[in-house]
Amino acid sequence: MYAIGLIEVNGFIAAVETLDAMLKTANVEFVTWEKKLGGRLVTIIIKGEVSAVQEAISNGKNKADKITRTVAHAVIPNPHSEIMRMINISAEKLLNAYGGEINEF
C-alpha cells in the first residue's frame, strides 16, 4: 500500500541531513518540502510503500533529533486525493521556483 510521510524539523541544514538519511534508509522518493520562517522550519514530504515510509520517517526523526529537534512527523497510508492535490501544488511551486527544472550534480 502507498503512503506519504511528513517530517518537520528546525533548520535547513537539519532538513537536508534528515532527507539524506531518509532516502538512504528505505526505498522512498522525495516529493517536496516547504520552508517557513525563512527556512527555520522545514517540512519534508516523501512517498513510497507504507513500511518503507515508516522506516524512513523513523530514521529521519532520529537523525534530526541528533542535530536539532523534530517538530512533528506523520505517516499517512493511502492518502485522500485532496491531500495529494495539496502536496502536488507544493511540488509544482518548488519546480517553478527553479524554472521548471532542477539541475542534477
Biopython code that builds the backbone (N, CA, C, O; Angstrom):
import numpy as np
from Bio.PDB.StructureBuilder import StructureBuilder

atoms = [
    (1, "MET", "N", (0.838, -1.174, 0.000)),
    (1, "MET", "CA", (0.000, 0.000, 0.000)),
    (1, "MET", "C", (0.888, 1.244, 0.000)),
    (1, "MET", "O", (1.949, 1.272, 0.623)),
    (2, "TYR", "N", (0.441, 2.239, -0.693)),
    (2, "TYR", "CA", (1.143, 3.508, -0.869)),
    (2, "TYR", "C", (0.923, 4.415, 0.338)),
    (2, "TYR", "O", (-0.150, 4.403, 0.940)),
    (3, "ALA", "N", (1.940, 5.202, 0.689)),
    (3, "ALA", "CA", (1.833, 6.133, 1.810)),
    (3, "ALA", "C", (2.674, 7.370, 1.543)),
    (3, "ALA", "O", (3.580, 7.363, 0.709)),
    (4, "ILE", "N", (2.352, 8.437, 2.273)),
    (4, "ILE", "CA", (3.216, 9.610, 2.297)),
    (4, "ILE", "C", (3.730, 9.765, 3.727)),
    (4, "ILE", "O", (3.079, 9.360, 4.689)),
    (5, "GLY", "N", (4.905, 10.355, 3.835)),
    (5, "GLY", "CA", (5.477, 10.634, 5.136)),
    (5, "GLY", "C", (5.858, 12.093, 5.201)),
    (5, "GLY", "O", (6.366, 12.654, 4.230)),
    (6, "LEU", "N", (5.616, 12.707, 6.340)),
    (6, "LEU", "CA", (5.944, 14.109, 6.550)),
    (6, "LEU", "C", (6.771, 14.217, 7.823)),
    (6, "LEU", "O", (6.485, 13.562, 8.825)),
    (7, "ILE", "N", (7.784, 15.042, 7.767)),
    (7, "ILE", "CA", (8.576, 15.317, 8.961)),
    (7, "ILE", "C", (8.936, 16.790, 8.948)),
    (7, "ILE", "O", (9.365, 17.330, 7.928)),
    (8, "GLU", "N", (8.759, 17.426, 10.079)),
    (8, "GLU", "CA", (9.030, 18.861, 10.192)),
    (8, "GLU", "C", (10.152, 19.053, 11.201)),
    (8, "GLU", "O", (10.089, 18.553, 12.324)),
    (9, "VAL", "N", (11.185, 19.788, 10.782)),
    (9, "VAL", "CA", (12.362, 19.984, 11.625)),
    (9, "VAL", "C", (12.719, 21.466, 11.696)),
    (9, "VAL", "O", (12.275, 22.274, 10.881)),
    (10, "ASN", "N", (13.518, 21.789, 12.677)),
    (10, "ASN", "CA", (14.030, 23.152, 12.821)),
    (10, "ASN", "C", (15.318, 23.281, 12.031)),
    (10, "ASN", "O", (16.302, 22.603, 12.324)),
    (11, "GLY", "N", (15.315, 24.150, 11.027)),
    (11, "GLY", "CA", (16.537, 24.485, 10.313)),
    (11, "GLY", "C", (16.739, 23.762, 8.999)),
    (11, "GLY", "O", (16.390, 22.593, 8.837)),
    (12, "PHE", "N", (17.314, 24.500, 8.072)),
    (12, "PHE", "CA", (17.560, 23.998, 6.718)),
    (12, "PHE", "C", (18.605, 22.882, 6.697)),
    (12, "PHE", "O", (18.416, 21.868, 6.025)),
    (13, "ILE", "N", (19.704, 23.063, 7.427)),
    (13, "ILE", "CA", (20.768, 22.048, 7.449)),
    (13, "ILE", "C", (20.231, 20.747, 8.017)),
    (13, "ILE", "O", (20.501, 19.674, 7.478)),
    (14, "ALA", "N", (19.475, 20.832, 9.098)),
    (14, "ALA", "CA", (18.878, 19.629, 9.686)),
    (14, "ALA", "C", (17.933, 18.964, 8.692)),
    (14, "ALA", "O", (17.860, 17.737, 8.635)),
    (15, "ALA", "N", (17.210, 19.760, 7.909)),
    (15, "ALA", "CA", (16.291, 19.213, 6.915)),
    (15, "ALA", "C", (17.042, 18.438, 5.835)),
    (15, "ALA", "O", (16.615, 17.356, 5.433)),
    (16, "VAL", "N", (18.151, 18.987, 5.372)),
    (16, "VAL", "CA", (18.940, 18.309, 4.338)),
    (16, "VAL", "C", (19.513, 17.004, 4.885)),
    (16, "VAL", "O", (19.464, 15.974, 4.213)),
    (17, "GLU", "N", (20.052, 17.043, 6.097)),
    (17, "GLU", "CA", (20.594, 15.831, 6.723)),
    (17, "GLU", "C", (19.493, 14.790, 6.938)),
    (17, "GLU", "O", (19.710, 13.597, 6.722)),
    (18, "THR", "N", (18.322, 15.241, 7.362)),
    (18, "THR", "CA", (17.193, 14.347, 7.594)),
    (18, "THR", "C", (16.738, 13.698, 6.296)),
    (18, "THR", "O", (16.511, 12.489, 6.247)),
    (19, "LEU", "N", (16.606, 14.500, 5.244)),
    (19, "LEU", "CA", (16.204, 13.962, 3.946)),
    (19, "LEU", "C", (17.218, 12.947, 3.445)),
    (19, "LEU", "O", (16.836, 11.889, 2.945)),
    (20, "ASP", "N", (18.503, 13.252, 3.571)),
    (20, "ASP", "CA", (19.549, 12.325, 3.150)),
    (20, "ASP", "C", (19.424, 10.995, 3.891)),
    (20, "ASP", "O", (19.519, 9.930, 3.282)),
    (21, "ALA", "N", (19.213, 11.058, 5.192)),
    (21, "ALA", "CA", (19.075, 9.830, 5.990)),
    (21, "ALA", "C", (17.848, 9.028, 5.559)),
    (21, "ALA", "O", (17.908, 7.802, 5.473)),
    (22, "MET", "N", (16.745, 9.711, 5.290)),
    (22, "MET", "CA", (15.522, 9.005, 4.892)),
    (22, "MET", "C", (15.683, 8.320, 3.537)),
    (22, "MET", "O", (15.264, 7.177, 3.358)),
    (23, "LEU", "N", (16.294, 9.027, 2.585)),
    (23, "LEU", "CA", (16.449, 8.454, 1.249)),
    (23, "LEU", "C", (17.431, 7.285, 1.233)),
    (23, "LEU", "O", (17.309, 6.380, 0.408)),
    (24, "LYS", "N", (18.403, 7.304, 2.142)),
    (24, "LYS", "CA", (19.367, 6.210, 2.225)),
    (24, "LYS", "C", (18.835, 5.027, 3.024)),
    (24, "LYS", "O", (19.365, 3.920, 2.921)),
    (25, "THR", "N", (17.806, 5.248, 3.809)),
    (25, "THR", "CA", (17.259, 4.224, 4.691)),
    (25, "THR", "C", (16.386, 3.220, 3.958)),
    (25, "THR", "O", (16.512, 2.014, 4.168)),
    (26, "ALA", "N", (15.511, 3.706, 3.109)),
    (26, "ALA", "CA", (14.492, 2.850, 2.512)),
    (26, "ALA", "C", (14.182, 3.316, 1.096)),
    (26, "ALA", "O", (14.615, 4.385, 0.665)),
    (27, "ASN", "N", (13.435, 2.504, 0.397)),
    (27, "ASN", "CA", (13.053, 2.802, -0.982)),
    (27, "ASN", "C", (11.885, 3.795, -0.970)),
    (27, "ASN", "O", (10.728, 3.420, -1.164)),
    (28, "VAL", "N", (12.215, 5.063, -0.738)),
    (28, "VAL", "CA", (11.229, 6.137, -0.737)),
    (28, "VAL", "C", (11.679, 7.208, -1.720)),
    (28, "VAL", "O", (12.836, 7.251, -2.139)),
    (29, "GLU", "N", (10.743, 8.063, -2.073)),
    (29, "GLU", "CA", (11.022, 9.123, -3.043)),
    (29, "GLU", "C", (10.694, 10.479, -2.421)),
    (29, "GLU", "O", (9.653, 10.649, -1.786)),
    (30, "PHE", "N", (11.592, 11.433, -2.611)),
    (30, "PHE", "CA", (11.357, 12.806, -2.175)),
    (30, "PHE", "C", (10.274, 13.409, -3.051)),
    (30, "PHE", "O", (10.332, 13.300, -4.275)),
    (31, "VAL", "N", (9.290, 14.043, -2.437)),
    (31, "VAL", "CA", (8.200, 14.677, -3.183)),
    (31, "VAL", "C", (8.391, 16.188, -3.212)),
    (31, "VAL", "O", (8.437, 16.789, -4.286)),
    (32, "THR", "N", (8.503, 16.803, -2.038)),
    (32, "THR", "CA", (8.656, 18.250, -1.951)),
    (32, "THR", "C", (9.011, 18.632, -0.517)),
    (32, "THR", "O", (9.050, 17.792, 0.382)),
    (33, "TRP", "N", (9.267, 19.912, -0.337)),
    (33, "TRP", "CA", (9.414, 20.446, 1.013)),
    (33, "TRP", "C", (8.870, 21.837, 1.048)),
    (33, "TRP", "O", (8.766, 22.512, 0.024)),
    (34, "GLU", "N", (8.524, 22.262, 2.235)),
    (34, "GLU", "CA", (8.014, 23.602, 2.475)),
    (34, "GLU", "C", (8.917, 24.243, 3.508)),
    (34, "GLU", "O", (9.177, 23.665, 4.563)),
    (35, "LYS", "N", (9.397, 25.444, 3.202)),
    (35, "LYS", "CA", (10.216, 26.198, 4.153)),
    (35, "LYS", "C", (9.394, 27.359, 4.679)),
    (35, "LYS", "O", (8.808, 28.117, 3.907)),
    (36, "LYS", "N", (9.356, 27.491, 5.981)),
    (36, "LYS", "CA", (8.631, 28.578, 6.634)),
    (36, "LYS", "C", (9.582, 29.319, 7.562)),
    (36, "LYS", "O", (10.619, 28.788, 7.959)),
    (37, "LEU", "N", (9.229, 30.518, 7.894)),
    (37, "LEU", "CA", (10.022, 31.344, 8.815)),
    (37, "LEU", "C", (11.461, 31.492, 8.329)),
    (37, "LEU", "O", (12.403, 31.396, 9.115)),
    (38, "GLY", "N", (11.619, 31.727, 7.037)),
    (38, "GLY", "CA", (12.950, 31.926, 6.470)),
    (38, "GLY", "C", (13.808, 30.673, 6.471)),
    (38, "GLY", "O", (15.036, 30.761, 6.465)),
    (39, "GLY", "N", (13.176, 29.509, 6.480)),
    (39, "GLY", "CA", (13.914, 28.254, 6.484)),
    (39, "GLY", "C", (14.183, 27.716, 7.877)),
    (39, "GLY", "O", (14.830, 26.680, 8.037)),
    (40, "ARG", "N", (13.687, 28.416, 8.882)),
    (40, "ARG", "CA", (13.893, 27.921, 10.250)),
    (40, "ARG", "C", (13.002, 26.732, 10.550)),
    (40, "ARG", "O", (13.301, 25.953, 11.454)),
    (41, "LEU", "N", (11.915, 26.574, 9.812)),
    (41, "LEU", "CA", (11.011, 25.445, 9.971)),
    (41, "LEU", "C", (10.817, 24.822, 8.593)),
    (41, "LEU", "O", (10.346, 25.486, 7.670)),
    (42, "VAL", "N", (11.176, 23.559, 8.454)),
    (42, "VAL", "CA", (11.128, 22.901, 7.153)),
    (42, "VAL", "C", (10.333, 21.603, 7.271)),
    (42, "VAL", "O", (10.597, 20.782, 8.149)),
    (43, "THR", "N", (9.358, 21.425, 6.382)),
    (43, "THR", "CA", (8.580, 20.200, 6.311)),
    (43, "THR", "C", (9.005, 19.446, 5.059)),
    (43, "THR", "O", (8.965, 19.991, 3.957)),
    (44, "ILE", "N", (9.411, 18.189, 5.230)),
    (44, "ILE", "CA", (9.840, 17.337, 4.127)),
    (44, "ILE", "C", (8.751, 16.296, 3.885)),
    (44, "ILE", "O", (8.211, 15.723, 4.832)),
    (45, "ILE", "N", (8.433, 16.054, 2.614)),
    (45, "ILE", "CA", (7.407, 15.067, 2.270)),
    (45, "ILE", "C", (8.035, 14.014, 1.364)),
    (45, "ILE", "O", (8.686, 14.335, 0.369)),
    (46, "ILE", "N", (7.823, 12.741, 1.732)),
    (46, "ILE", "CA", (8.308, 11.610, 0.947)),
    (46, "ILE", "C", (7.137, 10.692, 0.625)),
    (46, "ILE", "O", (6.056, 10.825, 1.199)),
    (47, "LYS", "N", (7.360, 9.754, -0.305)),
    (47, "LYS", "CA", (6.309, 8.776, -0.608)),
    (47, "LYS", "C", (6.941, 7.425, -0.880)),
    (47, "LYS", "O", (8.132, 7.322, -1.175)),
    (48, "GLY", "N", (6.119, 6.391, -0.775)),
    (48, "GLY", "CA", (6.568, 5.028, -1.034)),
    (48, "GLY", "C", (5.617, 4.031, -0.399)),
    (48, "GLY", "O", (4.505, 4.378, -0.001)),
    (49, "GLU", "N", (6.066, 2.792, -0.310)),
    (49, "GLU", "CA", (5.276, 1.771, 0.369)),
    (49, "GLU", "C", (5.217, 2.108, 1.859)),
    (49, "GLU", "O", (6.144, 2.712, 2.399)),
    (50, "VAL", "N", (4.129, 1.718, 2.521)),
    (50, "VAL", "CA", (3.916, 2.090, 3.919)),
    (50, "VAL", "C", (5.105, 1.717, 4.795)),
    (50, "VAL", "O", (5.594, 2.559, 5.548)),
    (51, "SER", "N", (5.579, 0.482, 4.717)),
    (51, "SER", "CA", (6.680, 0.048, 5.582)),
    (51, "SER", "C", (7.954, 0.832, 5.310)),
    (51, "SER", "O", (8.692, 1.153, 6.241)),
    (52, "ALA", "N", (8.222, 1.143, 4.052)),
    (52, "ALA", "CA", (9.418, 1.916, 3.702)),
    (52, "ALA", "C", (9.309, 3.342, 4.238)),
    (52, "ALA", "O", (10.281, 3.892, 4.757)),
    (53, "VAL", "N", (8.132, 3.931, 4.112)),
    (53, "VAL", "CA", (7.922, 5.296, 4.599)),
    (53, "VAL", "C", (8.038, 5.333, 6.121)),
    (53, "VAL", "O", (8.639, 6.256, 6.671)),
    (54, "GLN", "N", (7.475, 4.346, 6.801)),
    (54, "GLN", "CA", (7.584, 4.293, 8.259)),
    (54, "GLN", "C", (9.036, 4.201, 8.703)),
    (54, "GLN", "O", (9.456, 4.896, 9.629)),
    (55, "GLU", "N", (9.798, 3.342, 8.040)),
    (55, "GLU", "CA", (11.213, 3.186, 8.381)),
    (55, "GLU", "C", (11.988, 4.476, 8.106)),
    (55, "GLU", "O", (12.807, 4.897, 8.923)),
    (56, "ALA", "N", (11.730, 5.094, 6.968)),
    (56, "ALA", "CA", (12.430, 6.325, 6.608)),
    (56, "ALA", "C", (12.108, 7.453, 7.581)),
    (56, "ALA", "O", (13.008, 8.180, 8.001)),
    (57, "ILE", "N", (10.844, 7.609, 7.944)),
    (57, "ILE", "CA", (10.451, 8.662, 8.883)),
    (57, "ILE", "C", (11.089, 8.419, 10.249)),
    (57, "ILE", "O", (11.557, 9.361, 10.890)),
    (58, "SER", "N", (11.109, 7.180, 10.693)),
    (58, "SER", "CA", (11.722, 6.851, 11.980)),
    (58, "SER", "C", (13.211, 7.204, 11.991)),
    (58, "SER", "O", (13.701, 7.824, 12.935)),
    (59, "ASN", "N", (13.916, 6.810, 10.952)),
    (59, "ASN", "CA", (15.346, 7.123, 10.870)),
    (59, "ASN", "C", (15.588, 8.614, 10.659)),
    (59, "ASN", "O", (16.551, 9.170, 11.189)),
    (60, "GLY", "N", (14.722, 9.260, 9.889)),
    (60, "GLY", "CA", (14.834, 10.703, 9.696)),
    (60, "GLY", "C", (14.641, 11.453, 10.999)),
    (60, "GLY", "O", (15.349, 12.421, 11.278)),
    (61, "LYS", "N", (13.679, 11.006, 11.800)),
    (61, "LYS", "CA", (13.439, 11.629, 13.111)),
    (61, "LYS", "C", (14.661, 11.454, 14.010)),
    (61, "LYS", "O", (15.072, 12.396, 14.687)),
    (62, "ASN", "N", (15.235, 10.269, 14.021)),
    (62, "ASN", "CA", (16.430, 10.030, 14.832)),
    (62, "ASN", "C", (17.573, 10.949, 14.413)),
    (62, "ASN", "O", (18.268, 11.512, 15.259)),
    (63, "LYS", "N", (17.762, 11.097, 13.101)),
    (63, "LYS", "CA", (18.826, 11.962, 12.584)),
    (63, "LYS", "C", (18.567, 13.420, 12.968)),
    (63, "LYS", "O", (19.468, 14.111, 13.444)),
    (64, "ALA", "N", (17.341, 13.879, 12.760)),
    (64, "ALA", "CA", (17.003, 15.274, 13.071)),
    (64, "ALA", "C", (17.187, 15.567, 14.557)),
    (64, "ALA", "O", (17.672, 16.637, 14.924)),
    (65, "ASP", "N", (16.802, 14.621, 15.412)),
    (65, "ASP", "CA", (16.913, 14.836, 16.851)),
    (65, "ASP", "C", (18.365, 14.911, 17.316)),
    (65, "ASP", "O", (18.637, 15.461, 18.383)),
    (66, "LYS", "N", (19.297, 14.371, 16.542)),
    (66, "LYS", "CA", (20.717, 14.480, 16.876)),
    (66, "LYS", "C", (21.261, 15.868, 16.524)),
    (66, "LYS", "O", (22.243, 16.321, 17.112)),
    (67, "ILE", "N", (20.617, 16.540, 15.560)),
    (67, "ILE", "CA", (21.091, 17.843, 15.087)),
    (67, "ILE", "C", (20.328, 18.975, 15.775)),
    (67, "ILE", "O", (20.931, 19.928, 16.267)),
    (68, "THR", "N", (19.030, 18.868, 15.804)),
    (68, "THR", "CA", (18.160, 19.909, 16.347)),
    (68, "THR", "C", (17.020, 19.210, 17.061)),
    (68, "THR", "O", (17.245, 18.536, 18.066)),
    (69, "ARG", "N", (15.815, 19.353, 16.569)),
    (69, "ARG", "CA", (14.695, 18.594, 17.115)),
    (69, "ARG", "C", (13.627, 18.437, 16.047)),
    (69, "ARG", "O", (13.448, 19.297, 15.186)),
    (70, "THR", "N", (12.933, 17.330, 16.125)),
    (70, "THR", "CA", (11.805, 17.097, 15.240)),
    (70, "THR", "C", (10.595, 17.814, 15.830)),
    (70, "THR", "O", (10.247, 17.608, 16.993)),
    (71, "VAL", "N", (9.967, 18.644, 15.029)),
    (71, "VAL", "CA", (8.789, 19.372, 15.485)),
    (71, "VAL", "C", (7.562, 18.473, 15.418)),
    (71, "VAL", "O", (6.760, 18.437, 16.351)),
    (72, "ALA", "N", (7.416, 17.741, 14.305)),
    (72, "ALA", "CA", (6.275, 16.844, 14.108)),
    (72, "ALA", "C", (6.624, 15.845, 13.012)),
    (72, "ALA", "O", (7.511, 16.087, 12.193)),
    (73, "HIS", "N", (5.915, 14.719, 13.008)),
    (73, "HIS", "CA", (6.092, 13.740, 11.942)),
    (73, "HIS", "C", (4.809, 12.920, 11.806)),
    (73, "HIS", "O", (4.047, 12.779, 12.763)),
    (74, "ALA", "N", (4.582, 12.381, 10.605)),
    (74, "ALA", "CA", (3.386, 11.579, 10.363)),
    (74, "ALA", "C", (3.612, 10.672, 9.161)),
    (74, "ALA", "O", (4.375, 10.994, 8.250)),
    (75, "VAL", "N", (2.935, 9.543, 9.181)),
    (75, "VAL", "CA", (2.856, 8.644, 8.040)),
    (75, "VAL", "C", (1.376, 8.483, 7.731)),
    (75, "VAL", "O", (0.586, 8.145, 8.613)),
    (76, "ILE", "N", (1.003, 8.723, 6.485)),
    (76, "ILE", "CA", (-0.406, 8.636, 6.088)),
    (76, "ILE", "C", (-0.555, 7.568, 5.007)),
    (76, "ILE", "O", (-0.248, 7.821, 3.842)),
    (77, "PRO", "N", (-1.023, 6.382, 5.382)),
    (77, "PRO", "CA", (-1.267, 5.347, 4.378)),
    (77, "PRO", "C", (-2.475, 5.716, 3.513)),
    (77, "PRO", "O", (-3.457, 6.273, 4.004)),
    (78, "ASN", "N", (-2.389, 5.400, 2.241)),
    (78, "ASN", "CA", (-3.487, 5.627, 1.310)),
    (78, "ASN", "C", (-4.106, 7.021, 1.469)),
    (78, "ASN", "O", (-5.290, 7.140, 1.783)),
    (79, "PRO", "N", (-3.305, 8.076, 1.254)),
    (79, "PRO", "CA", (-3.809, 9.436, 1.480)),
    (79, "PRO", "C", (-4.962, 9.794, 0.540)),
    (79, "PRO", "O", (-5.021, 9.345, -0.604)),
    (80, "HIS", "N", (-5.861, 10.604, 1.054)),
    (80, "HIS", "CA", (-7.014, 11.068, 0.281)),
    (80, "HIS", "C", (-6.526, 11.882, -0.916)),
    (80, "HIS", "O", (-5.466, 12.504, -0.849)),
    (81, "SER", "N", (-7.273, 11.882, -1.985)),
    (81, "SER", "CA", (-6.873, 12.590, -3.208)),
    (81, "SER", "C", (-6.710, 14.092, -2.978)),
    (81, "SER", "O", (-5.884, 14.715, -3.645)),
    (82, "GLU", "N", (-7.466, 14.694, -2.061)),
    (82, "GLU", "CA", (-7.324, 16.123, -1.784)),
    (82, "GLU", "C", (-5.995, 16.422, -1.091)),
    (82, "GLU", "O", (-5.406, 17.482, -1.302)),
    (83, "ILE", "N", (-5.527, 15.492, -0.269)),
    (83, "ILE", "CA", (-4.212, 15.654, 0.356)),
    (83, "ILE", "C", (-3.146, 15.639, -0.734)),
    (83, "ILE", "O", (-2.233, 16.465, -0.730)),
    (84, "MET", "N", (-3.265, 14.706, -1.656)),
    (84, "MET", "CA", (-2.285, 14.610, -2.743)),
    (84, "MET", "C", (-2.354, 15.835, -3.656)),
    (84, "MET", "O", (-1.328, 16.270, -4.178)),
    (85, "ARG", "N", (-3.530, 16.386, -3.850)),
    (85, "ARG", "CA", (-3.659, 17.613, -4.657)),
    (85, "ARG", "C", (-2.901, 18.755, -3.988)),
    (85, "ARG", "O", (-2.198, 19.512, -4.657)),
    (86, "MET", "N", (-3.043, 18.880, -2.675)),
    (86, "MET", "CA", (-2.342, 19.930, -1.931)),
    (86, "MET", "C", (-0.824, 19.738, -2.019)),
    (86, "MET", "O", (-0.086, 20.706, -2.201)),
    (87, "ILE", "N", (-0.366, 18.511, -1.891)),
    (87, "ILE", "CA", (1.065, 18.217, -1.963)),
    (87, "ILE", "C", (1.593, 18.483, -3.367)),
    (87, "ILE", "O", (2.692, 19.014, -3.526)),
    (88, "ASN", "N", (0.828, 18.122, -4.374)),
    (88, "ASN", "CA", (1.254, 18.364, -5.756)),
    (88, "ASN", "C", (1.364, 19.858, -6.056)),
    (88, "ASN", "O", (2.239, 20.268, -6.818)),
    (89, "ILE", "N", (0.502, 20.663, -5.476)),
    (89, "ILE", "CA", (0.611, 22.119, -5.642)),
    (89, "ILE", "C", (1.936, 22.602, -5.067)),
    (89, "ILE", "O", (2.620, 23.426, -5.675)),
    (90, "SER", "N", (2.296, 22.091, -3.901)),
    (90, "SER", "CA", (3.575, 22.456, -3.277)),
    (90, "SER", "C", (4.751, 22.029, -4.151)),
    (90, "SER", "O", (5.703, 22.788, -4.332)),
    (91, "ALA", "N", (4.682, 20.809, -4.695)),
    (91, "ALA", "CA", (5.767, 20.303, -5.546)),
    (91, "ALA", "C", (5.903, 21.140, -6.811)),
    (91, "ALA", "O", (7.018, 21.405, -7.260)),
    (92, "GLU", "N", (4.779, 21.560, -7.391)),
    (92, "GLU", "CA", (4.824, 22.406, -8.585)),
    (92, "GLU", "C", (5.453, 23.761, -8.282)),
    (92, "GLU", "O", (6.212, 24.288, -9.095)),
    (93, "LYS", "N", (5.146, 24.323, -7.127)),
    (93, "LYS", "CA", (5.755, 25.596, -6.725)),
    (93, "LYS", "C", (7.270, 25.456, -6.629)),
    (93, "LYS", "O", (8.011, 26.348, -7.043)),
    (94, "LEU", "N", (7.723, 24.341, -6.085)),
    (94, "LEU", "CA", (9.159, 24.099, -5.954)),
    (94, "LEU", "C", (9.820, 24.034, -7.333)),
    (94, "LEU", "O", (10.872, 24.635, -7.551)),
    (95, "LEU", "N", (9.205, 23.310, -8.251)),
    (95, "LEU", "CA", (9.762, 23.231, -9.606)),
    (95, "LEU", "C", (9.741, 24.583, -10.300)),
    (95, "LEU", "O", (10.704, 24.952, -10.972)),
    (96, "ASN", "N", (8.655, 25.321, -10.144)),
    (96, "ASN", "CA", (8.561, 26.639, -10.773)),
    (96, "ASN", "C", (9.585, 27.614, -10.210)),
    (96, "ASN", "O", (10.055, 28.501, -10.922)),
    (97, "ALA", "N", (9.928, 27.458, -8.955)),
    (97, "ALA", "CA", (10.936, 28.329, -8.338)),
    (97, "ALA", "C", (12.299, 28.134, -8.988)),
    (97, "ALA", "O", (13.143, 29.030, -8.954)),
    (98, "TYR", "N", (12.511, 26.958, -9.581)),
    (98, "TYR", "CA", (13.782, 26.651, -10.239)),
    (98, "TYR", "C", (13.635, 26.629, -11.755)),
    (98, "TYR", "O", (14.405, 25.965, -12.448)),
    (99, "GLY", "N", (12.645, 27.356, -12.269)),
    (99, "GLY", "CA", (12.456, 27.464, -13.708)),
    (99, "GLY", "C", (11.955, 26.191, -14.361)),
    (99, "GLY", "O", (12.200, 25.964, -15.546)),
    (100, "GLY", "N", (11.249, 25.347, -13.595)),
    (100, "GLY", "CA", (10.688, 24.133, -14.149)),
    (100, "GLY", "C", (11.618, 22.953, -14.183)),
    (100, "GLY", "O", (11.210, 21.859, -14.574)),
    (101, "GLU", "N", (12.856, 23.141, -13.784)),
    (101, "GLU", "CA", (13.783, 22.015, -13.747)),
    (101, "GLU", "C", (14.789, 22.226, -12.629)),
    (101, "GLU", "O", (15.086, 23.351, -12.227)),
    (102, "ILE", "N", (15.295, 21.118, -12.149)),
    (102, "ILE", "CA", (16.317, 21.167, -11.120)),
    (102, "ILE", "C", (17.562, 20.487, -11.679)),
    (102, "ILE", "O", (17.516, 19.327, -12.088)),
    (103, "ASN", "N", (18.647, 21.202, -11.694)),
    (103, "ASN", "CA", (19.895, 20.650, -12.224)),
    (103, "ASN", "C", (20.431, 19.580, -11.314)),
    (103, "ASN", "O", (20.425, 19.723, -10.092)),
    (104, "GLU", "N", (20.897, 18.502, -11.918)),
    (104, "GLU", "CA", (21.481, 17.416, -11.132)),
    (104, "GLU", "C", (22.985, 17.616, -11.052)),
    (104, "GLU", "O", (23.580, 18.274, -11.905)),
    (105, "PHE", "N", (23.595, 17.042, -10.016)),
    (105, "PHE", "CA", (25.046, 17.107, -9.854)),
    (105, "PHE", "C", (25.704, 16.152, -10.805)),
    (105, "PHE", "O", (26.930, 16.052, -10.830)),
]
sb = StructureBuilder()
sb.init_structure("model")
sb.init_model(0)
sb.init_chain("A")
sb.init_seg("    ")
for serial, (resi, resn, name, xyz) in enumerate(atoms, 1):
    if name == "N":
        sb.init_residue(resn, " ", resi, " ")
    sb.init_atom(name, np.array(xyz, "f"), 0.0, 1.0, " ", f" {name:<3s}", serial, name[0])
structure = sb.get_structure()
